[in-house]
């Protein structure tokens, strides 16, 4: 965020979950807020901003009352899209845990790849959500001047949503790492059991060799 004498500039990001690619795609939205205007710049159409446009066209009293309220409506529309995506990602995390803790080890490589990919996605989202949370906190300061006191409560609601989003991201990341720890422990146990079985087999073979070796030696003497 940059604050100038005539306007302030804020960059935020729209999140979209690609079902086909199973990854989160982001679109940057640049917002310029002046005394009597709000300009949004983005490189592709966004349904959340279409909703804002519809409210403006319908002459919604709250939205059209000030540039600060227009900017809030943009923030709110973009951030509202985060929570459904977080819920879908949470379901993906649950699915990975179930597959990872399955007793069938054949699919382990693919599941681990999904786990690390999802962890990377969550880390990337956190790097976008945390700064935006701080931006909203700065906007709420009286020194920012572009956000009048009567609009501050609405921005505080956006900040609460962002706090919840960051908490959900952190919870999912911790959940994935806990699942990985359990999987590692499970693999260590499996490897120990396999090593034990191999050692027992070797011990039995050694015992058989010990029994038959003297018999072979005695048979050789008798034949001579």
N, C-alpha and C positions, 0 to 999 in steps of 0.2 A: 504494500500500500504506500502511496505517495500523496502527501498533502501539499497543495499549492495555494497561492493567494486566491485564485479565482475558482478553483475546483479541486476535488480529490479523485484519485485514481485507485481502483481496487481490482485485483485479478482473483477470480475464484474459478472453481472447476466443477463442471457437470460430470457426474458419474453415470455410466451405462454398462450394464452387464450383458456381454455377448453370450447368449446361450450356446451358439454354435462353437465359438472358440473357447468358451468357459473361462473368460477373462474380463476384467473391468477395463472399459475404454473411457478415457477422459477427454473432455472438450473445454478449452480455456474460454472463459467469459470475462472480457475486460469491461469495466464499468467506469464511466466518467460522470461525476455528480457535481453540477454547478448550482448557482443560485436559482435558476429557473429551467433547468434541463437535466435529463439523464440520458446518456448514450451507452448502449450495450453493443459490443463488437464480438462476434463469434463466427467461426468459419463454416458452420453448418447449422441447419435448422434444429431447434431444440423444443420439444413439446412443453417443457416447463415454462419457457419464455413465451410460447404461444398462449399459454394460460394467462400470463401477465398482460400480454397484448389484448386479449379479450376483455380483461377487466378494465383496461384503459379505454377501450372502444365503447364499453358499456357505461362509461363515465362513473365508475365506482367512486363513491364519495371519499372513502379513505385513501385509495390509491392516488387519486388526482389532487389531493389536498396539498401535497408538497413534494419536491424532488426527493426528500429523505424517505417519504413513504413509498414512492415509486422504487427507490433503491432497495428498501426493505422487502418489498413484494418480490423483487428479483432474487434477493438473498433467500427469502423464505421458500420460494418455488424451487430453487436449485437444491437447497439443503433438505427439503422434504423428500426429494428423490433418493437421498442417501439411505434412509432407514429401510425401505423395501429391499434395497440391494444388500444391506447388511444382513437382513433376515435370510435372503437367498444364499449368501456366503456362509452363514451359520449352518444352514442345512447341508451345504457342501462339506463343511468341516465335520459335521456329524457322520456323513457318509464315508469320509476318508477314515475316520476313527474306526467305524464298524468294519471296513475292509482291512484296515491295517492290523486289527486284533483278531482277524479270522485265523483259524488254525491252518488253513490252506496256504502254504508259502509260495505257491506258484505265481501269484499275482503281486508279490511284494514289490518288485522293481517298479511296476506301473503306479502302484499306490504311493510309494515313496516319492516318485517323480511328481505326482499330483500334490502331495503334501508340501514339498518344497516350492512348487510353483505357486500354490495358494498362499503360502507364507510370504513369498516375494510380493504378491499382489497386495496383501494386507499391509505390508511395510510401506509400499509405494503410496497406498491410500492414506496411511497415517501421516506421511510426509506432506500431504496436501491438506488434510483435515485440521491438523494441529496449528499450522500457521494461520489458516482461515479463522479458527477459534480466537487466536490472538488478535487478528485484524478486527473482529467484531468487538473485542474488549477495548481496543483503542478507539473505535468509533463511538463507544459509549462514554468516553472521557469528555468532560465539558470543554476542554481545550480544542477538541476537533472542530467544533463550531458548525459543521455541516449537518449535524444530527440534533434537531431541537429536542428539548427536554420531553415534550409530549410524545415524541416518537421513540424515545430511549427504551421504554418497556418492551416494545415490539422487537427491537434488536436483541434485547436480553433473552427473549424467547428463542431466537435463532441460536444464540450462544449456548443455551441449554441443550438444544438439539445436537449441536456439534460436540458438546461434552459427552452426551450419550453415545454418539457415533464413535468417538475416540475410545470410550470405555468398551464398547462392543468389539472394536478392532483389537484392543489389548487383550480382552478375554479370549477371543478366537486364536490369537497368536499363542497365548499361554496354553490353551487347550491343545493346539497342534503339537507344541513342544512336549507337553505331558504325554500325549499319545505316542510320540516318538520315543520318549524315555521308557514307556511301558513296552513298546515294541522291541527296543534294544534289550531290555531285561528278558523279554520272552525269547528273543533270538539267542541270547547268551545261555539260557536254560536249555533250549533245543540243541545248541552246539555241544553243551556239556553232556547231555544225554546221548547224543550221537557218538561223542568221544568215548563215553563209558561203554556203549555197545561195541564199538570197535576194539577197545582194550579187552573186553570180555571174550570177544571172538579170537583175538590174538592169543589170549591166555589159554583158551581151549585148544587151539591149534598147537601151541607149544607143548601142552600136556600130552596130546596125541603123539607128537614127534618124540617126546621123551620115552613114551611107552614102547613105541615100535622100533626105535633105534637099537636098543639092546637085543631085541628079538632078531633083528636083521644081522647083528654081529654074531649071535650064537648060531644062527643058521649058516652063516658063512664058515664058522669053525667046523661044524659038523660035516658040511659038504667037503671041506678040505681033508 
